[in-house]
Amino acid sequence: MSTDLRGSTRNRLLALMPDEDFERLAPYLEPVHLPTKYVVATADEPVTHAYFPNSGIGSIVAVSPSGRHAETGVFGRDGFAPTSHLTGSDRSLYTIFIQQPGDGYRIDSDTMGELVEASPTLRLLLVRYLHTLASQTAYAALTNAIHPISERLARWLLMCHDRCDTNDLAITHDFLSLMLAVRRPSVTTALHELEGMRLIIAQRGHLTIRDRAGLEEFARDAYGKPEAEYARLIGPMK
């Protein structure tokens, strides 16, 4: 089974980890379908599994005590979630759910913790990923503070595009409003700006990236630093 899984997985961490570590994990990896809105973890509740997507995109969302939400990061085949067990916590600080459907593997959290504890090389790889995810969160805070909404939107679209094989995203204005922590009319204005520059095509519940290079140029320094750190520490995202 492990040989077949090794050859078919598109998750970058599973594909790039040392053979010995992969052989340790493989018997415990359970195939799982990841439909839209599938809940990977709920804030302040025990974590039961770690998920390694082959496809699809997940959102990591911070929830305030009053119930307000803001996305702090995205993940897909580049990584895994939740990462809390790497820090010795059995609970997630965030709500994590699937925003673009896909599939992947999951492993029981207790088993995952035991395997990580037994292998320094596996722990190093996963901690490196945790570092790149932390850098993504840090740059999300930075871009929210210094960039206009249209550039923040361009950054978010590029991050999603990095984690999928299509130029098409099933997305609503309301969801973008939640992810960017702005009002819906602001999202509409930003979408019109990107569409007017022929960078995207926005339709009801659907968005197409038309010009990837142009989108990167428009995003300026809002995008790229965490991605470069991932490439430096782990390898290509695709």
MOPE-V26450 format. One record per helix or strand of 2 or more residues. SS is the DSSP state (H for helix, E for strand). FROM is the first residue (numbers start at 0). TO is the last residue. If there is no record, write none. Layout:
BEGIN
ss = {SS SS}
from = {FROM FROM}
to = {TO TO}
END
This chain:
BEGIN
ss = {H H H E E E E E H E E H H H E H H E E H H}
from = {1 11 18 29 38 48 56 68 83 94 101 108 119 148 167 172 183 199 205 211 224}
to = {7 15 25 33 40 52 62 74 86 99 107 117 145 161 168 179 195 202 208 221 232}
END
